[in-house]
Amino acid sequence: MNILETRMNILKTRINSKFIVCALVLAMLMGAFANVKIFAAGVSVTESGSWYESAYIKWQPLQSAKGYNVYVKPANASDSAYVQIDNQLIRQYATYWRADAVGLSAGNYFVKVEAVLSNGTKVNHVSSTLEVKAHDRSGFAFSGESQYKTGSGAYKEDGTLKDGAQVIYITSETAKTVELDVIVNSSGKLQTGTGIGEILNLRQKGYDTRPLSIRFLGRVTDENMSGQLNSSGYLQVKGKSSYAEMNMTLEGIGEDATAYGWGILLRNCGNVEVRNLGIMLFPDDGISLDTGNCNIWVHNNDIFYGRAGSDADQAKGDGSADVKGASTYVTISYNHFWDSGKSSLCGMSDTAEFFVTYHHNWYDHSDSRHPRIRVASVHIYNNYFDGNSKYGVGTTKGSSAFVEANYFRNCKYPMMSSKQGTDALGDGTFSGENGGMIKAYNNIVEGASSLIYANSDAGTTRADNRSYDAYLASERNEIVPASYKTIAGGTGYNNFDTRKDMGVALSAIDSVGDVKAIVTADAGRLNGGDFTWVFDNAVDDKLYTVNTALMNKIRNYQSELISVGGNSEQVTPIPTTIPTVVPTAVPTVTPTAVPTVNPTPTPVTGGYIHNFTTDGKDSSFFTIKGNLSSSKGSVIYEGITLTQCLKMESSTNIEFTLSEPASLTLVFNSPDGVNVKIDNTEHPVRDGIVTVLLDSGVHAVTKGDVANLYYMEVK
């Protein structure tokens, strides 16, 4: 046996990676050993973030990857806690990949992207710490006096899926083909429904009340939904009889989930949630709570123009989110209404009292019905009325509305009651119906044309005897005296807010001065959705006709979604560690003059790491000049607590040499926008991270702005 064969046998017993063996053989055949450095192009994350009960991550396409897996875990848990997200939650867009982890309870998380390379190896990137917040579960949908006491649908109150929940995914490709086994009789017989329409029809039989999350991905059109909608163009969710238990959530994933050309109709439903969807060019109503619904929660949706109706006042569609037909214990919250003509009808032919909450909605240059109320008792708080050309809250037919802590900016008529006050000054707005009563408390009103209070000169116009828009309360729990009645109908305020469980804690009501900032940041879809538009207040505050340019943009809207799925098989069980392909040490072999193999410095999967907390400035790969500090705070990265940093100062310099292209990741505790120079080019810190792709050769990291560097990684 010659020397080469002997050496190879020794190495094979110590090294599991066939790639290292090949590298060593090649090095010996070339006549010299050196430090063996194996690099694989890393995952380059461009953005990561969190939202309500979800987190997301975006990365650049990796040419050598055949697919991706994505995992999530609590930040304080070990790697064995990583859970792999559903394959459908990984999507490819025109210039990037994205994954959303949903159903997370409030807390801090790490999201890990794993690229499966064409040669079978894997490389990964772990996000910085992502803080996930809880949705605001407030309002009548969560009242202790309601039938189900929740509107969370398929989810628990902590935001995680209920035990035994089913999940289906609806895309432009799967709307007609998605399959689900549904219980269809009292004996538990299962029938496979094909297409979302058939699945919902089978659920209507009432035997299957298992929690069901229906998740929409990308732009799904009425053509994609052909055969799945009812004759009026709605995806109908219907229970067997009034208030039937459904335990169902209809939710959009990410920023671009859009119902395009169709609406959502709920009928005879109990405990249904509709969230994070864009609704465009809907027929008649966008979201319609039609008949016999309870514990319904409609939140964080973007509702745009619908199709023009036959009436002159339906040029923007009819109702954006209507509640009627004895639908009760409903919460409409954190929705963004984009120039809606009629935002929300609350009661139609109803004759009995029902209960609805509107909170944290952004009425963005919408015209009217915020809401228009018949018969109901309605709590309206923390909404932003933003340039509304007709009116804000309107009450008729003996209804009562508690309007508190809202911000009215250039809302022409903030509050009105039929046939009295402001409504009586003109031709009347409410079709000659009897009036309703409004109790107003702690609102900000700017730029109103008319607002008449029954008991105060604080409005724009002095009250004329009994003709007023609202009663102005000096205390939140003030009882409105029975002597205050509507002119038409003679009904008084029913003081429901002091006798009913409205499902909202006082601590959940935001300060009125913060409402504008909170609502404009949080209403609508994740990160405001993928549709942008800026209204011209000077024009649009008073305009109630269709904004032609906005309508054209809606008609031409396309999602940039290319495909759904990570193109990599699901991994079960989930790996707790990612195997390395570089050994920590290679033994010295000395029988002949053949050079020895030196250990590679601080290896990770195909590269090097440097932890300033444990390593200081000592490195056999990086040449580091600068000053260390242990008084600049700490950072948690990939589950490791880092407490010592290298200060990025004028004298700081880090040099290293790459034998082939690789990615460099730098971890800071600096705010977004602070720059670091890599090869004399500035790169901004985002979420505490800078990641760049570098060619082979010599590279240098130097000061851009003052910053604190805790960790470096080369892959």
C-alpha positions, 0 to 999 in steps of 0.5 A: 500500500503506497503512502497516498492510500495509507493517508486516505484510509486514515482520513476516511475513518475520521471524516464523514464528509465525502466532499472533504475527502475529495478536497483533500485528495485533490490537494495532495495530487496537486502536491501540497496541503494547506488549510482546507476551506469548503464554502457553499453560497449561503442564504441571503436574507433581505428582510424579516419581521413580525406581525400579529401572531405571525412572523415572516422572512424573505431571501434572495434566490439561491442558484444552487438550491433545489428547494427550501424548508423553513422552521420557527421556534421560541427564541428562548428554546433549544434547537430541538424546539424548531417546528417546520412550517407548512410547505405552502407557506413558502412562496416564490415571487419575482425577485425573492422568496418568502415564508410566513409562520402563522398561528404563533402566540405572543412572544419572541421567535427565530425563523430559520431558512434552510436551503437544500442544495442540488448536491444534497447538502444544506445551508441555513440562515436564522433570523434575528429575534422577532417579537410577535404580538397578540391580536386585539380580541375585543368587542362584542364578538368576545362578549361573555354574554354571547353564545360562543364568547369568541370570534377566533374561529379555528384559533385559540385565544392565544393565537395558536390553532385549536387542537385537531384543526384542519388547514387548507390552502386556496390559490389561483391553481387550487381553488377548484381542486383542493380536497378535504374530508368532511363529516356528513352524517351523525355516524361520522361518515366522511365524504371528500369535498373537491374545490372550496365551494363543495367543501363549504357545501358539505360543511353546511350539513352541520355534522362537521364542526372541527376547526378549519382554517382556510388560507388564501395565497396571492391573487385569487380571481372570480375566474379562478373561483368559477363553480365555487361561488354562489349565483351572486358571486360570493364565496358562501359560508353557511351554517345549517341553521341560525348561529350554527357553530362553524369554528372557521377562519378565512385568512390571507397569508402575507401581504398580497392575499386578495379576493379579486372580483368576488365577495364573502357571504356569511349566513347562519354562522357562529364563531367565524373569523375573516382576516388579512384579505384584500377585497377588490371589485366585489359584487354588491357587498365585499363582506356580508354578514347576511342572516343569523350570524353571531360571534363574527370577527372581521379584522385587518382587511383591505377593502377597496372599490367594488363593481358599480351597481345599478343605482347612482350611489353604487358607483364604488360598489354597495356595502364594503362590510355589512351587518344585517339579518339578526347578525349579532355579537360582531366585531369589525376592527382594524380594517382599512376602507379605501375610498368606500362609498358605503363602508358599513350598513348595520341593520336593514330590516331588523326589528330586534336589538343586536350588538356590534363593535367597530374599533380601530378601523381606518375610514380612508376618504370613504364617504358614508356609513361608518356605520349607518345603524338601524335598531342595533346597539353599537360601540364605536371606538378608536376609529380614524375618520380620515377625510369623509365627504358625507358623514361618519356615524348615522343612527336611525330607527331607535338605535343607540351608538356609543361613540368614544375616543375616535379621531375625526379629521375633516369628516363633514358630518361626524355624527347624525341622527335622522330628521334632527340636528344636522340631518334636519338642516338639509334635505335629510340623509336617512330616507325619512326614517325615525332617528336614533341616539348617540352618546359621544365621549372623548372624541377629537373632531377637526374640520367638521362642517356641522356637529350639534350636541344636545347638552353642550356648545362644544360642537360647531353649531348651538343646539336648537331646542331638541334638535341635536346630533348627539349627547356629549357625556362628561364621564364614560359611564354617564347615564343619558337621561331619559328626557333626551329623545329623538324627534322622529320616533321619540326613543331615548338612548338605551344606555347599553354601554352601562348594562352590557358586557361589550367585550372590551377592557378599559385598558384596551381602549387607546388614548384618543391622541394616539388613535391616528398613529395606531390605526394608520400603522396597524389597520389593514393587511400585514405591513399595509398590504402590497397595494399603495396609494396616497390620497390628495387631501386637498381634493379627496377630502370632499370628493365622493365620486370614483377616483378614476386613477385609483380605480384604474390601479385596482383594475390593473392590480396583479400579485407578483406571486410566481409559485407556492411551495418550497420545492423541497420535501417535508422533513420529519422528524425535524432536524435539531442540528444542521450537519457540518461538512468541515471537520473540527480537526484533521490528524497530523500524519508524518510517515513521509515528507507529505505536508500535514493537514491543519484544522480549520478555524472555528468552522460552521457549515462550509465557512467560519464564525467569529464570536467576539464574546468568546474569541476576543480578537483572536482568529486564524481566519480574520485579521482584527484591529480595533477595541473591544467593549463589554459595556455596550449591551447584549445581543441574542443571535441563533440562541447565543447571548453575545455580551462583548463587541468590537467597536466600529471606530476609525481605527477598526479594520477587519481583513480576510481572504476568500478562496471562492465566493461566499456570504458574510453576515455581521451581527450588531445591536445598532438601529436600522439605517446605521451603516458599515463599510465592506470593501469601502461600500456602505451597507445599512444595518437591518434588524441588527444584521448585515448580509452581503455576497462577496467574490473570492479575494481579499476583503475589509470591514471598516467603520461607516457609522459608529456601531457595535459588532458582536459576531461574524459569519462566513458561509 
